[in-house]
Amino acid sequence: MNITIDAEKSIIEGFINKDNALFIVAVVDGKIIGALSFSGGARKRLAHVGEFGVSILKEYWGKGIGQELIKYLIDWAKETKVIRKINLRTRSDNDRAIRLYKKIGFAEEGIIRREFMIDGKFYDSLMMGMLID
Ligand SMILES: CC(C)(COP(=O)(O)OP(=O)(O)OC[C@H]1O[C@@H](n2cnc3c(N)ncnc32)[C@H](O)[C@@H]1OP(=O)(O)O)[C@@H](O)C(=O)NCCC(=O)NCCS
């Protein structure tokens, strides 16, 4: 996705200035090689639940960095006392991500059909979630 630095700044500020949102990065030798963002709902009745996305630069896959970022998110969520549920969605054929999420303790909650269309081909997404108590 091509966006300007100012647009990226305002997206990140949107996470930082909320008490139910988190934006963290993984840094190796001064270079950002991964990021995780999570945002809870804006309305009171949705403030306890949010969805995250995580992405690691390919050359750093399989080193436990994704897992580290997600564990940080879970610990942070428990400390907020606001977040009571963490959701995620991933392409249903993303075996690597699904295996990692299951290992960490996320449970499958459902399939959203045709959520992605890439090069004319449809892909389902798998919804997963973790309760924070
Ligand atoms: C999914 C992603 C975040 C994982 O990050 P990562 O740092 O590589 O993951 P980790 O090293 O922490 O976790 C490794 C775990 O992934 C799984 N995994 C690793 N290699 C795998 C493979 N070839 N096939 C299936 N699962 C695999 C395993 O559960 C592994 O744990 P284990 O080695 O203890 O069995 C990363 O691959 C990524 O950025 N992918 C592109 C973006 C994406 O798909 N994001 C998630 C969808 S929203």
The ligand as a Gaussian input file, in Angstrom:
#p B3LYP/6-31G(d) Opt

LIG

0 1
 C        2.368000     -14.851000      10.383000
 C        3.647000     -14.161000      10.813000
 C        3.308000     -12.863000      11.530000
 C        4.401000     -15.092000      11.784000
 O        5.525000     -14.411000      12.282000
 P        6.891000     -15.194000      12.612000
 O        7.765000     -14.249000      13.353000
 O        7.438000     -15.843000      11.407000
 O        6.336000     -16.320000      13.575000
 P        7.104000     -16.961000      14.775000
 O        8.510000     -17.244000      14.373000
 O        6.879000     -16.187000      16.024000
 O        6.262000     -18.263000      14.972000
 C        6.656000     -19.403000      14.364000
 C        5.473000     -20.325000      14.411000
 O        4.791000     -20.207000      13.168000
 C        4.410000     -21.490000      12.752000
 N        5.205000     -21.819000      11.568000
 C        6.487000     -21.520000      11.311000
 N        6.844000     -21.981000      10.099000
 C        5.762000     -22.601000       9.598000
 C        5.503000     -23.280000       8.384000
 N        6.429000     -23.426000       7.424000
 N        4.265000     -23.774000       8.189000
 C        3.312000     -23.630000       9.130000
 N        3.517000     -22.991000      10.301000
 C        4.725000     -22.490000      10.533000
 C        4.684000     -22.408000      13.884000
 O        3.599000     -22.432000      14.779000
 C        5.853000     -21.761000      14.523000
 O        6.009000     -22.106000      15.825000
 P        6.998000     -23.341000      16.150000
 O        8.258000     -23.106000      15.351000
 O        7.199000     -23.251000      17.627000
 O        6.242000     -24.551000      15.695000
 C        4.595000     -13.886000       9.613000
 O        4.774000     -15.095000       8.915000
 C        4.081000     -12.824000       8.649000
 O        4.338000     -11.633000       8.831000
 N        3.358000     -13.238000       7.597000
 C        2.842000     -12.294000       6.594000
 C        1.715000     -11.466000       7.117000
 C        0.649000     -12.336000       7.740000
 O        0.335000     -13.399000       7.231000
 N        0.109000     -11.857000       8.871000
 C       -0.879000     -12.603000       9.614000
 C       -2.216000     -12.575000       8.966000
 S       -3.236000     -11.303000       9.638000

